[in-house]
C-alpha cells in the first residue's frame, strides 16, 4: 500500500516510524518548512523531516497546501492512503480527495471530546480521570470525521501535556497500523461521531499562561501541567516574571489577605501562595533570566517574606 504521511512535531515521528516498520511504502512525507529557532534564529527542520531523511524517505515542505502546484505534486505521488499526525494545516477537500482510501488522522482525545488544536491541554485543565486517542477518517471539518478505533487510558493526576501527548501518539501509532488492513479491506467501517457531544479546544496564546490568583489553587495547579511546555504558567514577583513549574494544592488553607499573597513557608520550606480558594505550594519555579530553582531555594534568596504574586 502506498501511503503519504503528513506531520511535523516530535510526537508525530512515532506513527511515521510505525508505518515504515509495518512495511508500508511511504511515498512521501509532507511536513512544515524549516523555521528559525533558538536565540540565534538558525533555520531548524521539523522533527518529522529529520526522521524521514534518516529513513530515506522523500520529503516535501510546502509553505501551504493551498497552492495548486503543491496539490498536483501530492497527487502525482499516487498514494492509496494518507495519514496525518499534527501536520499544522487543515486539509481542504481537493487534498482529501487524492487518496482513494482518504486520510486517517491520529487525534489524542476521546472524540468527540476536545476537538481542535489542544486536546491534551483541555483534558488536563478539566481534571478528567480518563483520556485516550482516536483514529478518524478526515473530513473537511475540524476533527469531525468518522471514527475507526479508539483507546481509553487513565489520566494520572500528575500528567503533564508534553509527556502525555507523546504517550498518546505512541499508542495511536500502534492503533493506526492495526486498523489500516481491516479498514482497507472494508471490514472496519468508520462510525460517525455524535456531534451533539462535541467540545472544541482553542489555539493557545501566551496570555493563556498568565496566572489569575483569584482562581482556585486546583485550577492553577492544572494550568502548570496543562501548559507545559508552552505557553508555560507565568506570574510576576516584584515586577519580574516568574514561571511556575511544579506545585501542590492545599485546598483547606484560607486567609483574609488578597489572592496572590505570599503566606510564608509550607512544611517543605517552599512558598505558600494564597489563591481564590485554598493555597498553592510552589515546589519548583523559574525566575526570568536565571536557572530553575526549587521553591525553597527561591524563598531562601528573598530578603523578606512579604509580598504578593502578580501584584
Secondary structure, 3 states (H helix, E strand, C coil): CEEEEEECCHHHHHHHHHHHHCCCEEEEEECCCCEEECCCCEEECCHHHHHHHHCCCCEECCCCCCCHHHHHHHHHCCCCEEEEECCCCCCCHHHHCCCCCCEEEEECCCCCCCEECCHHHHHHHHCCCEEEEEEEECCCCCCCCCEEEEEEEECCCCCCHHHHHHHHHHHHHHHHHHHHHHHHHCCCCCECCCHHHCCEECCCCHHHHECCCCCEHHHHHHHHHHCCCCCCEEEEECCEEEEEEEEEEECCCCCCCCCCEEEEECCCCCEEEECCECEEEEEEEEECCCCEEEHHHHHHCCCCCCCEECC
